[in-house]
């Protein structure tokens, strides 16, 4: 276990012990020990640590294990003797018994196939023998890991430490991969218990359909499937479809009627259409498709996206990477209704969404909307009437609560008009693109924009005693969180930011005519702004602004 993870685990244990001991210890001795720790260094803390942790119940101890495991899961640790779940079993007898009894600690199985031997650089097959030995150890560990899960559902992740060298086929025979076959078979024999499957694999031209890892692509669906989530990140370093046809062939584990979430990288579908996958599209609640790679002759534009969305009426969230598209023609039929869709992220290839996309959809439950382009250099801002982004927000803005988009894709007036259509947004993120070259009347995060987001008060009139009268309603009146990503070459007007925060913090909740409200700002994040000359928090304090519960990040 890494030192940072160990420290996180230790801190978690101390917090948990403090809460549990305070509740269960009738003598209430822990506060006295805690006060002693405040004036003592780490070694003294270790003296009391075993005594306290041995006094808590097993279920609390297991919950501590799970908390530490969640911290490690962000890095997807593979099965190994250094995995946190294994480390827990080596501390003491009680920890071992608790960890082995907790099947949930072992349900996530991340197999990393060791780096393949280098073929022609291994004439005496020393690397091959070492590789087989590593595979044998992994097989034993996998069998042990699986045995500790009982009959629980499994989350399977398979990746490779390095891609398959193209010289292998001329150096080794199929019998040389028997250990890998045995390892893959151990995993696949549990496929009836898979709840989640993630494949991060590469296939090259020297591999054939009999290669062990191809079995994942041709597993049949189970009679009573549990599989709900699949992520495919497959690289086809092949000039033809010699292996990729397995992805769209039957039988396929993707046919599982239980499948609800599908994530597909762009390289995965280099040879085939997304809709060729054997999937019950109408059952999906989450779809993440990163489009087709530049080497493919297929294009996933907004017209194609609408076809997919029509097949998926039960989506709750989706992420779609879109190729360039001109204005979409009017839809010949009724708009596509996705009554459960709450969140949609669009990633246009070159900055802009085509107009006509939003009118083709009816999204009564939409709450979160994000548009992020990651390619392109020259960005030409569009006026309101020509922007598909503005068209989308105009159509769905009143229902949106969380919105993210790149403001440099709009002119100054278009940005303000766009924000005017977000009366109920709670979280707003406006991002720049440091690699982009902009032209024309490009929108900026400046004093004028911040002023339009600020309520204007009547210096004379009062709404009620001690409460200034609101003279002008701000854009995005319900906004609680604002995140700005600003190009390092652009100077942020810091005093204007202070004025904005002060105005939005002036009252916790202000009632105005027609029963509408202005919500108190809770958080501001400024990323990319380094030329700071003002301590914003100190300036707010100097002005007497209430900053209790307010967060200013990246400052």
Secondary structure, 3 states (H helix, E strand, C coil): CCHHHHHHHHHHHHHHHHHHHHHHCCCCCHHHHHHHHHCCCHHHHHHHHHHHHCCCCHHHHHHHHHHHHHHHHCCCCCCCCCCHHHHHCCCCHHHHHHHHHCHHHHCEEEEEECCCCCHHHCCCCHHHHHHHHHHHHHHHHHHHHHHCCCCCCEEEEEEECCCCCCCHHHHCCHHHHHHHHHHHHHHHCCHHHEEEEEEEEEEECCCCCCCHHHHHHCCCCCCCCCCCEEEEEEEEECCCCCCCHHHHCCCCHHHCCCCCEEEECCHHHCCCCHHHCCCCHHHCCEEEECCCCCCCCCCCCHHHHHHHHHHCCCCCEEEEEECCCCCCCCCCCCCEECCCCCEEEEEECCCCCCCCCHHHEECCCCCEEEECCCCCCEEECECHHHCHHHHHHHHHHHHCCEEEEEHHHEEHHHHHHHHHCCCCCCEEEEECCCCCEEECCECCCCHHHHHHCCCEEEEEEEEECCEEEEEECCCCCCCCEEEEECCCCCCCCHHHHHHHHHHHHCCCEEECHHHCEEECCCEEEEECCCCCCCCHHHHHHHCCCCCCCCEEECC
